[in-house]
Amino acid sequence: MRIILLIIGIVALLAGVLFALQGSGVVHWPSDSFMLDQSVWRTRGIIIAFAGAAIILISRRVGNR
């Protein structure tokens, strides 16, 4: 269970950072993405990244029991 939560958390964190950077216009990859320079995707990306970080922390607590 710990490993599964950790993997989900890492994927969510990385995806959230990518979404936030695309929404901010920092990353223009892929060039035909609908998320580029869209502030709504910056906000969603930040939320997803924080959720991923929370899942990572939860996975660490589950492993300590």
Biopython code that builds the backbone (N, CA, C, O; Angstrom):
import numpy as np
from Bio.PDB.StructureBuilder import StructureBuilder

atoms = [
    (1, "MET", "N", (0.823, -1.191, 0.000)),
    (1, "MET", "CA", (0.000, 0.000, 0.000)),
    (1, "MET", "C", (0.873, 1.263, 0.000)),
    (1, "MET", "O", (0.571, 2.240, -0.685)),
    (2, "ARG", "N", (1.957, 1.224, 0.778)),
    (2, "ARG", "CA", (2.842, 2.379, 0.881)),
    (2, "ARG", "C", (3.455, 2.731, -0.465)),
    (2, "ARG", "O", (3.501, 3.901, -0.843)),
    (3, "ILE", "N", (3.924, 1.724, -1.186)),
    (3, "ILE", "CA", (4.572, 1.954, -2.481)),
    (3, "ILE", "C", (3.568, 2.513, -3.488)),
    (3, "ILE", "O", (3.896, 3.416, -4.258)),
    (4, "ILE", "N", (2.361, 1.983, -3.483)),
    (4, "ILE", "CA", (1.340, 2.456, -4.424)),
    (4, "ILE", "C", (1.014, 3.931, -4.157)),
    (4, "ILE", "O", (0.926, 4.728, -5.091)),
    (5, "LEU", "N", (0.838, 4.290, -2.885)),
    (5, "LEU", "CA", (0.567, 5.688, -2.547)),
    (5, "LEU", "C", (1.738, 6.584, -2.926)),
    (5, "LEU", "O", (1.542, 7.694, -3.420)),
    (6, "LEU", "N", (2.950, 6.104, -2.696)),
    (6, "LEU", "CA", (4.132, 6.888, -3.039)),
    (6, "LEU", "C", (4.205, 7.142, -4.542)),
    (6, "LEU", "O", (4.493, 8.262, -4.966)),
    (7, "ILE", "N", (3.952, 6.131, -5.341)),
    (7, "ILE", "CA", (3.990, 6.284, -6.806)),
    (7, "ILE", "C", (2.903, 7.245, -7.270)),
    (7, "ILE", "O", (3.157, 8.115, -8.103)),
    (8, "ILE", "N", (1.696, 7.094, -6.738)),
    (8, "ILE", "CA", (0.600, 7.992, -7.107)),
    (8, "ILE", "C", (0.947, 9.428, -6.723)),
    (8, "ILE", "O", (0.701, 10.355, -7.494)),
    (9, "GLY", "N", (1.511, 9.610, -5.549)),
    (9, "GLY", "CA", (1.890, 10.942, -5.091)),
    (9, "GLY", "C", (2.952, 11.581, -5.963)),
    (9, "GLY", "O", (2.863, 12.765, -6.288)),
    (10, "ILE", "N", (3.956, 10.807, -6.342)),
    (10, "ILE", "CA", (5.021, 11.340, -7.194)),
    (10, "ILE", "C", (4.481, 11.723, -8.562)),
    (10, "ILE", "O", (4.811, 12.786, -9.088)),
    (11, "VAL", "N", (3.654, 10.863, -9.138)),
    (11, "VAL", "CA", (3.072, 11.164, -10.452)),
    (11, "VAL", "C", (2.201, 12.416, -10.375)),
    (11, "VAL", "O", (2.269, 13.275, -11.254)),
    (12, "ALA", "N", (1.389, 12.521, -9.334)),
    (12, "ALA", "CA", (0.526, 13.701, -9.185)),
    (12, "ALA", "C", (1.361, 14.961, -8.981)),
    (12, "ALA", "O", (1.046, 16.009, -9.543)),
    (13, "LEU", "N", (2.409, 14.868, -8.192)),
    (13, "LEU", "CA", (3.271, 16.029, -7.959)),
    (13, "LEU", "C", (3.926, 16.489, -9.257)),
    (13, "LEU", "O", (3.921, 17.680, -9.567)),
    (14, "LEU", "N", (4.483, 15.559, -10.008)),
    (14, "LEU", "CA", (5.147, 15.916, -11.272)),
    (14, "LEU", "C", (4.154, 16.459, -12.300)),
    (14, "LEU", "O", (4.444, 17.431, -12.997)),
    (15, "ALA", "N", (2.982, 15.826, -12.389)),
    (15, "ALA", "CA", (1.967, 16.308, -13.331)),
    (15, "ALA", "C", (1.490, 17.702, -12.937)),
    (15, "ALA", "O", (1.311, 18.566, -13.795)),
    (16, "GLY", "N", (1.285, 17.920, -11.648)),
    (16, "GLY", "CA", (0.846, 19.227, -11.181)),
    (16, "GLY", "C", (1.853, 20.322, -11.478)),
    (16, "GLY", "O", (1.478, 21.423, -11.881)),
    (17, "VAL", "N", (3.131, 20.023, -11.282)),
    (17, "VAL", "CA", (4.175, 21.007, -11.590)),
    (17, "VAL", "C", (4.186, 21.300, -13.086)),
    (17, "VAL", "O", (4.300, 22.456, -13.492)),
    (18, "LEU", "N", (4.067, 20.255, -13.910)),
    (18, "LEU", "CA", (4.033, 20.465, -15.360)),
    (18, "LEU", "C", (2.828, 21.312, -15.763)),
    (18, "LEU", "O", (2.963, 22.241, -16.560)),
    (19, "PHE", "N", (1.658, 20.998, -15.221)),
    (19, "PHE", "CA", (0.448, 21.763, -15.547)),
    (19, "PHE", "C", (0.610, 23.222, -15.135)),
    (19, "PHE", "O", (0.242, 24.128, -15.884)),
    (20, "ALA", "N", (1.161, 23.450, -13.941)),
    (20, "ALA", "CA", (1.338, 24.820, -13.453)),
    (20, "ALA", "C", (2.319, 25.591, -14.329)),
    (20, "ALA", "O", (2.096, 26.763, -14.630)),
    (21, "LEU", "N", (3.398, 24.939, -14.736)),
    (21, "LEU", "CA", (4.378, 25.612, -15.592)),
    (21, "LEU", "C", (3.817, 25.887, -16.987)),
    (21, "LEU", "O", (4.110, 26.925, -17.580)),
    (22, "GLN", "N", (3.021, 24.971, -17.505)),
    (22, "GLN", "CA", (2.381, 25.208, -18.797)),
    (22, "GLN", "C", (1.368, 26.343, -18.678)),
    (22, "GLN", "O", (1.308, 27.214, -19.545)),
    (23, "GLY", "N", (0.581, 26.337, -17.623)),
    (23, "GLY", "CA", (-0.415, 27.384, -17.430)),
    (23, "GLY", "C", (0.217, 28.758, -17.237)),
    (23, "GLY", "O", (-0.369, 29.776, -17.604)),
    (24, "SER", "N", (1.408, 28.779, -16.662)),
    (24, "SER", "CA", (2.130, 30.041, -16.465)),
    (24, "SER", "C", (2.847, 30.507, -17.722)),
    (24, "SER", "O", (3.282, 31.656, -17.796)),
    (25, "GLY", "N", (2.974, 29.637, -18.701)),
    (25, "GLY", "CA", (3.665, 29.989, -19.933)),
    (25, "GLY", "C", (5.165, 29.787, -19.861)),
    (25, "GLY", "O", (5.895, 30.245, -20.740)),
    (26, "VAL", "N", (5.634, 29.106, -18.828)),
    (26, "VAL", "CA", (7.069, 28.848, -18.683)),
    (26, "VAL", "C", (7.495, 27.692, -19.583)),
    (26, "VAL", "O", (8.533, 27.750, -20.242)),
    (27, "VAL", "N", (6.678, 26.646, -19.598)),
    (27, "VAL", "CA", (6.964, 25.461, -20.413)),
    (27, "VAL", "C", (5.992, 25.450, -21.587)),
    (27, "VAL", "O", (4.777, 25.483, -21.393)),
    (28, "HIS", "N", (6.520, 25.404, -22.789)),
    (28, "HIS", "CA", (5.685, 25.345, -24.000)),
    (28, "HIS", "C", (5.848, 23.992, -24.681)),
    (28, "HIS", "O", (6.153, 23.901, -25.871)),
    (29, "TRP", "N", (5.638, 22.951, -23.892)),
    (29, "TRP", "CA", (5.730, 21.594, -24.410)),
    (29, "TRP", "C", (4.524, 20.820, -23.922)),
    (29, "TRP", "O", (4.207, 20.891, -22.734)),
    (30, "PRO", "N", (3.857, 20.106, -24.757)),
    (30, "PRO", "CA", (3.952, 20.112, -26.217)),
    (30, "PRO", "C", (3.407, 21.421, -26.782)),
    (30, "PRO", "O", (2.558, 22.073, -26.175)),
    (31, "SER", "N", (3.896, 21.775, -27.912)),
    (31, "SER", "CA", (3.593, 23.103, -28.461)),
    (31, "SER", "C", (2.121, 23.297, -28.824)),
    (31, "SER", "O", (1.664, 24.435, -28.933)),
    (32, "ASP", "N", (1.378, 22.217, -29.012)),
    (32, "ASP", "CA", (-0.038, 22.345, -29.368)),
    (32, "ASP", "C", (-0.961, 22.096, -28.164)),
    (32, "ASP", "O", (-2.155, 21.856, -28.343)),
    (33, "SER", "N", (-0.420, 22.151, -26.953)),
    (33, "SER", "CA", (-1.213, 21.904, -25.752)),
    (33, "SER", "C", (-2.233, 23.021, -25.530)),
    (33, "SER", "O", (-1.943, 24.196, -25.752)),
    (34, "PHE", "N", (-3.418, 22.639, -25.094)),
    (34, "PHE", "CA", (-4.468, 23.622, -24.821)),
    (34, "PHE", "C", (-4.260, 24.304, -23.469)),
    (34, "PHE", "O", (-4.991, 25.238, -23.138)),
    (35, "MET", "N", (-3.287, 23.862, -22.691)),
    (35, "MET", "CA", (-3.042, 24.428, -21.363)),
    (35, "MET", "C", (-2.101, 25.621, -21.373)),
    (35, "MET", "O", (-1.964, 26.300, -20.355)),
    (36, "LEU", "N", (-1.465, 25.887, -22.473)),
    (36, "LEU", "CA", (-0.433, 26.929, -22.518)),
    (36, "LEU", "C", (-1.022, 28.308, -22.246)),
    (36, "LEU", "O", (-2.024, 28.707, -22.839)),
    (37, "ASP", "N", (-0.373, 29.020, -21.338)),
    (37, "ASP", "CA", (-0.751, 30.395, -20.986)),
    (37, "ASP", "C", (-2.199, 30.523, -20.524)),
    (37, "ASP", "O", (-2.852, 31.531, -20.796)),
    (38, "GLN", "N", (-2.701, 29.513, -19.830)),
    (38, "GLN", "CA", (-4.060, 29.530, -19.292)),
    (38, "GLN", "C", (-3.974, 29.519, -17.766)),
    (38, "GLN", "O", (-3.551, 28.523, -17.178)),
    (39, "SER", "N", (-4.370, 30.615, -17.124)),
    (39, "SER", "CA", (-4.212, 30.725, -15.678)),
    (39, "SER", "C", (-4.999, 29.668, -14.909)),
    (39, "SER", "O", (-4.617, 29.293, -13.800)),
    (40, "VAL", "N", (-6.084, 29.191, -15.487)),
    (40, "VAL", "CA", (-6.855, 28.147, -14.806)),
    (40, "VAL", "C", (-6.016, 26.885, -14.647)),
    (40, "VAL", "O", (-6.148, 26.183, -13.645)),
    (41, "TRP", "N", (-5.165, 26.587, -15.608)),
    (41, "TRP", "CA", (-4.308, 25.405, -15.506)),
    (41, "TRP", "C", (-3.154, 25.627, -14.544)),
    (41, "TRP", "O", (-2.643, 24.672, -13.961)),
    (42, "ARG", "N", (-2.742, 26.863, -14.372)),
    (42, "ARG", "CA", (-1.735, 27.159, -13.351)),
    (42, "ARG", "C", (-2.318, 26.849, -11.977)),
    (42, "ARG", "O", (-1.666, 26.207, -11.154)),
    (43, "THR", "N", (-3.533, 27.299, -11.731)),
    (43, "THR", "CA", (-4.191, 27.065, -10.449)),
    (43, "THR", "C", (-4.437, 25.577, -10.223)),
    (43, "THR", "O", (-4.149, 25.057, -9.145)),
    (44, "ARG", "N", (-4.962, 24.899, -11.221)),
    (44, "ARG", "CA", (-5.221, 23.462, -11.092)),
    (44, "ARG", "C", (-3.926, 22.692, -10.871)),
    (44, "ARG", "O", (-3.885, 21.747, -10.084)),
    (45, "GLY", "N", (-2.877, 23.096, -11.561)),
    (45, "GLY", "CA", (-1.587, 22.437, -11.399)),
    (45, "GLY", "C", (-1.049, 22.570, -9.992)),
    (45, "GLY", "O", (-0.525, 21.607, -9.432)),
    (46, "ILE", "N", (-1.173, 23.752, -9.416)),
    (46, "ILE", "CA", (-0.717, 23.966, -8.045)),
    (46, "ILE", "C", (-1.508, 23.086, -7.079)),
    (46, "ILE", "O", (-0.939, 22.486, -6.168)),
    (47, "ILE", "N", (-2.809, 23.015, -7.282)),
    (47, "ILE", "CA", (-3.657, 22.177, -6.422)),
    (47, "ILE", "C", (-3.262, 20.707, -6.551)),
    (47, "ILE", "O", (-3.146, 20.003, -5.548)),
    (48, "ILE", "N", (-3.054, 20.245, -7.785)),
    (48, "ILE", "CA", (-2.665, 18.851, -8.005)),
    (48, "ILE", "C", (-1.295, 18.565, -7.395)),
    (48, "ILE", "O", (-1.088, 17.502, -6.811)),
    (49, "ALA", "N", (-0.366, 19.499, -7.526)),
    (49, "ALA", "CA", (0.967, 19.317, -6.947)),
    (49, "ALA", "C", (0.890, 19.214, -5.423)),
    (49, "ALA", "O", (1.546, 18.357, -4.830)),
    (50, "PHE", "N", (0.098, 20.078, -4.784)),
    (50, "PHE", "CA", (-0.055, 19.995, -3.331)),
    (50, "PHE", "C", (-0.727, 18.689, -2.917)),
    (50, "PHE", "O", (-0.361, 18.098, -1.901)),
    (51, "ALA", "N", (-1.705, 18.238, -3.695)),
    (51, "ALA", "CA", (-2.349, 16.955, -3.396)),
    (51, "ALA", "C", (-1.338, 15.816, -3.511)),
    (51, "ALA", "O", (-1.332, 14.904, -2.684)),
    (52, "GLY", "N", (-0.490, 15.866, -4.527)),
    (52, "GLY", "CA", (0.550, 14.852, -4.680)),
    (52, "GLY", "C", (1.521, 14.858, -3.516)),
    (52, "GLY", "O", (1.916, 13.799, -3.028)),
    (53, "ALA", "N", (1.907, 16.043, -3.068)),
    (53, "ALA", "CA", (2.809, 16.148, -1.922)),
    (53, "ALA", "C", (2.139, 15.591, -0.663)),
    (53, "ALA", "O", (2.792, 14.929, 0.145)),
    (54, "ALA", "N", (0.851, 15.853, -0.495)),
    (54, "ALA", "CA", (0.123, 15.325, 0.659)),
    (54, "ALA", "C", (0.064, 13.799, 0.612)),
    (54, "ALA", "O", (0.218, 13.136, 1.638)),
    (55, "ILE", "N", (-0.160, 13.245, -0.575)),
    (55, "ILE", "CA", (-0.198, 11.786, -0.719)),
    (55, "ILE", "C", (1.163, 11.183, -0.398)),
    (55, "ILE", "O", (1.244, 10.120, 0.217)),
    (56, "ILE", "N", (2.231, 11.856, -0.810)),
    (56, "ILE", "CA", (3.578, 11.381, -0.483)),
    (56, "ILE", "C", (3.778, 11.362, 1.034)),
    (56, "ILE", "O", (4.301, 10.390, 1.578)),
    (57, "LEU", "N", (3.366, 12.428, 1.715)),
    (57, "LEU", "CA", (3.492, 12.472, 3.178)),
    (57, "LEU", "C", (2.658, 11.380, 3.847)),
    (57, "LEU", "O", (3.098, 10.756, 4.813)),
    (58, "ILE", "N", (1.458, 11.160, 3.327)),
    (58, "ILE", "CA", (0.607, 10.096, 3.871)),
    (58, "ILE", "C", (1.263, 8.740, 3.674)),
    (58, "ILE", "O", (1.222, 7.894, 4.568)),
    (59, "SER", "N", (1.868, 8.525, 2.511)),
    (59, "SER", "CA", (2.515, 7.237, 2.259)),
    (59, "SER", "C", (3.677, 7.007, 3.226)),
    (59, "SER", "O", (3.948, 5.867, 3.606)),
    (60, "ARG", "N", (4.356, 8.066, 3.622)),
    (60, "ARG", "CA", (5.461, 7.932, 4.575)),
    (60, "ARG", "C", (4.934, 7.571, 5.963)),
    (60, "ARG", "O", (5.570, 6.808, 6.689)),
    (61, "ARG", "N", (3.781, 8.115, 6.331)),
    (61, "ARG", "CA", (3.185, 7.790, 7.637)),
    (61, "ARG", "C", (2.663, 6.366, 7.650)),
    (61, "ARG", "O", (2.796, 5.669, 8.656)),
    (62, "VAL", "N", (2.070, 5.923, 6.549)),
    (62, "VAL", "CA", (1.555, 4.563, 6.468)),
    (62, "VAL", "C", (2.702, 3.570, 6.623)),
    (62, "VAL", "O", (2.537, 2.513, 7.231)),
    (63, "GLY", "N", (3.849, 3.909, 6.078)),
    (63, "GLY", "CA", (5.013, 3.026, 6.163)),
    (63, "GLY", "C", (5.621, 2.961, 7.544)),
    (63, "GLY", "O", (6.334, 2.005, 7.849)),
    (64, "ASN", "N", (5.365, 3.946, 8.396)),
    (64, "ASN", "CA", (5.938, 3.966, 9.737)),
    (64, "ASN", "C", (5.149, 3.149, 10.756)),
    (64, "ASN", "O", (5.610, 2.952, 11.881)),
    (65, "ARG", "N", (3.991, 2.682, 10.383)),
    (65, "ARG", "CA", (3.158, 1.920, 11.350)),
    (65, "ARG", "C", (3.562, 0.495, 11.421)),
    (65, "ARG", "O", (2.971, -0.278, 12.176)),
]
sb = StructureBuilder()
sb.init_structure("model")
sb.init_model(0)
sb.init_chain("A")
sb.init_seg("    ")
for serial, (resi, resn, name, xyz) in enumerate(atoms, 1):
    if name == "N":
        sb.init_residue(resn, " ", resi, " ")
    sb.init_atom(name, np.array(xyz, "f"), 0.0, 1.0, " ", f" {name:<3s}", serial, name[0])
structure = sb.get_structure()
